[in-house]
C-alpha cells in the first residue's frame, strides 16, 4: 500500500468516526429534547391534578365542617328534646299531684285504693256508660259533675289563679271545709 491510499483510509476512518460522533450527539440532543417535552407535559398534568386535589381537599374540609355543624345541631336538638321531656315529665307530675289532691278533696273517690280509686275518673266515657242515662240528663251529683269540677279546679290552678277553697300558701284545709 502506498501512502496515498493509507492517507485516504485514515481520512475515511476519521470521517466515519466523525459521522458516528455527530450522529450520537444529534441522537442525544433529540432524545434530550423529547425528554424535555415529555417532562413539560407531565408537569402540566401534575399541575392540573394538583388543582383537582386541592379542590377535593377543600370539598372534604367543607363536608367535614358540615358534618361537624350537623353534629353540633343534633346535640343541641337532643339537649332541647331532653329539656322538653323533662318539662313534660314535670308537667305530668304536677297533673298527677293535682289529681291526687283533687281525689283527696272529692268525697266520691275512694283514696284508700290509691290510683285504682281514680281509675274510673280517668275515662269519663266509661263512667257515662256505667252510669247510664241519668248522667246524660245533667244530674249534678253524678261522677261526671265531680269530674268537671275537678277539671275546673285543675285548670284554675294551672292558670295561676287560686283554687276554690285553697289558701295562698297551698294548703287545702280551707278547701276541704268548703267542699
C-alpha positions as CSV (number, residue, x, y, z in Angstrom):
1,X,0.0,0.0,0.0
2,X,1.3,3.3,-0.8
3,X,1.0,6.4,1.3
4,X,-1.8,7.9,-0.7
5,X,-4.0,5.0,-0.1
6,X,-3.1,4.9,3.6
7,X,-3.9,8.6,4.0
8,X,-7.2,8.0,2.2
9,X,-8.1,5.2,4.5
10,X,-7.2,7.3,7.6
11,X,-9.2,10.2,6.3
12,X,-12.2,8.0,5.6
13,X,-11.8,6.4,9.0
14,X,-11.8,9.9,10.6
15,X,-14.8,10.9,8.6
16,X,-16.7,7.8,9.6
17,X,-15.8,8.3,13.2
18,X,-16.8,11.9,13.0
19,X,-20.1,10.9,11.4
20,X,-20.7,8.4,14.1
21,X,-19.9,11.0,16.8
22,X,-22.2,13.6,15.1
23,X,-25.0,11.0,14.8
24,X,-24.6,10.1,18.6
25,X,-24.6,13.8,19.6
26,X,-27.6,14.6,17.4
27,X,-29.4,11.5,18.8
28,X,-28.7,12.5,22.3
29,X,-30.0,16.1,21.6
30,X,-33.2,14.7,20.1
31,X,-33.6,12.3,23.0
32,X,-33.0,15.2,25.5
33,X,-35.4,17.4,23.6
34,X,-38.1,14.6,23.6
35,X,-37.5,14.0,27.3
36,X,-37.7,17.8,28.0
37,X,-41.0,17.9,26.0
38,X,-42.4,14.9,27.9
39,X,-41.3,16.4,31.2
40,X,-43.2,19.6,30.4
41,X,-46.3,17.6,29.6
42,X,-46.0,15.7,32.9
43,X,-45.6,19.0,34.8
44,X,-48.7,20.4,33.2
45,X,-50.6,17.3,34.0
46,X,-49.3,17.3,37.6
47,X,-50.4,21.0,38.0
48,X,-53.9,20.1,36.8
49,X,-54.1,17.2,39.1
50,X,-52.8,19.4,42.0
51,X,-55.6,21.8,41.4
52,X,-58.1,18.9,41.4
53,X,-56.5,17.6,44.6
54,X,-56.8,21.0,46.2
55,X,-60.4,21.2,45.2
56,X,-61.1,17.7,46.5
57,X,-59.3,18.6,49.8
58,X,-61.4,21.8,50.1
59,X,-64.6,19.8,49.4
60,X,-63.5,17.3,52.0
61,X,-62.9,20.0,54.6
62,X,-66.3,21.6,53.7
63,X,-68.0,18.2,54.1
64,X,-66.2,17.7,57.4
65,X,-67.3,21.1,58.6
66,X,-70.9,20.4,57.5
67,X,-70.8,17.2,59.4
68,X,-69.5,18.9,62.5
69,X,-72.2,21.6,62.2
70,X,-74.8,18.8,61.8
71,X,-73.4,17.0,64.8
72,X,-73.5,20.2,66.9
73,X,-77.0,20.8,65.8
74,X,-78.0,17.3,66.6
75,X,-76.5,17.6,70.1
76,X,-78.4,20.9,70.5
77,X,-81.6,19.3,69.4
78,X,-81.0,16.3,71.6
79,X,-80.5,18.6,74.6
80,X,-83.6,20.5,73.7
81,X,-85.6,17.3,73.4
82,X,-84.3,16.2,76.8
83,X,-85.2,19.6,78.2
84,X,-88.7,19.3,76.7
85,X,-89.0,15.7,78.0
86,X,-88.0,17.0,81.5
87,X,-90.6,19.7,81.3
88,X,-93.2,17.2,80.1
89,X,-92.3,14.9,82.9
90,X,-92.6,17.8,85.4
91,X,-95.9,18.8,84.0
92,X,-97.2,15.2,84.1
93,X,-96.0,15.0,87.8
94,X,-97.9,18.3,88.5
95,X,-101.0,16.9,86.9
96,X,-100.7,13.7,88.9
97,X,-100.2,15.7,92.1
98,X,-103.3,17.8,91.2
99,X,-105.3,14.7,90.5
100,X,-104.2,13.1,93.8
101,X,-105.0,16.3,95.7
102,X,-108.4,16.5,93.9
103,X,-109.1,12.9,94.8
104,X,-108.3,13.7,98.5
105,X,-110.8,16.5,98.3
106,X,-113.5,14.6,96.4
107,X,-115.8,12.7,98.8
108,X,-116.9,10.3,95.9
109,X,-113.3,8.9,95.3
110,X,-112.0,6.1,97.4
111,X,-108.5,7.3,98.3
112,X,-107.7,4.1,100.1
113,X,-107.4,2.2,96.8
114,X,-104.7,4.6,95.6
115,X,-104.7,5.1,91.8
116,X,-107.3,2.3,91.4
117,X,-109.9,4.6,93.1
118,X,-109.3,7.2,90.4
119,X,-109.3,4.7,87.5
120,X,-113.0,5.2,86.9
121,X,-112.4,9.0,86.8
122,X,-109.7,8.6,84.2
123,X,-112.1,7.6,81.5
124,X,-115.3,9.7,81.5
125,X,-116.8,7.9,78.6
126,X,-116.6,4.6,80.5
127,X,-118.2,6.4,83.5
128,X,-121.1,7.5,81.3
129,X,-121.6,4.0,80.0
130,X,-121.6,2.6,83.5
131,X,-123.9,5.3,85.0
132,X,-126.5,5.1,82.2
133,X,-128.8,7.8,81.1
134,X,-129.0,9.6,84.4
135,X,-125.6,11.2,83.9
136,X,-126.6,12.4,80.4
137,X,-129.6,14.2,81.9
138,X,-127.3,16.5,83.8
139,X,-127.5,15.2,87.3
140,X,-125.3,17.5,89.4
141,X,-124.4,14.8,91.9
142,X,-123.0,12.3,89.4
143,X,-119.4,11.4,88.9
144,X,-119.3,13.4,85.7
145,X,-120.2,16.5,87.6
146,X,-117.4,15.8,90.1
147,X,-115.0,15.2,87.2
148,X,-116.0,18.6,85.7
149,X,-115.5,20.3,89.0
150,X,-112.1,18.6,89.4
151,X,-111.0,19.7,85.9
152,X,-112.2,23.2,86.5
153,X,-110.1,23.4,89.7
154,X,-107.1,21.9,87.9
155,X,-107.4,24.5,85.1
156,X,-107.6,27.3,87.5
157,X,-104.5,26.0,89.3
158,X,-102.6,25.9,86.0
159,X,-103.7,29.5,85.2
160,X,-102.2,30.7,88.4
161,X,-105.5,31.7,90.0
162,X,-106.1,30.4,93.5
163,X,-108.2,27.3,93.5
164,X,-111.5,27.4,95.1
165,X,-111.1,26.9,98.9
166,X,-107.3,26.9,98.9
167,X,-105.2,29.5,100.7
168,X,-102.3,31.2,99.1
169,X,-99.8,29.0,100.9
170,X,-101.1,26.0,99.0
171,X,-102.8,24.3,102.0
172,X,-106.1,22.6,101.2
173,X,-107.6,22.7,104.7
174,X,-109.9,25.6,103.9
175,X,-111.0,23.9,100.6
176,X,-111.9,20.7,102.5
177,X,-114.2,22.7,104.7
178,X,-115.9,24.5,101.8
179,X,-116.4,21.3,99.8
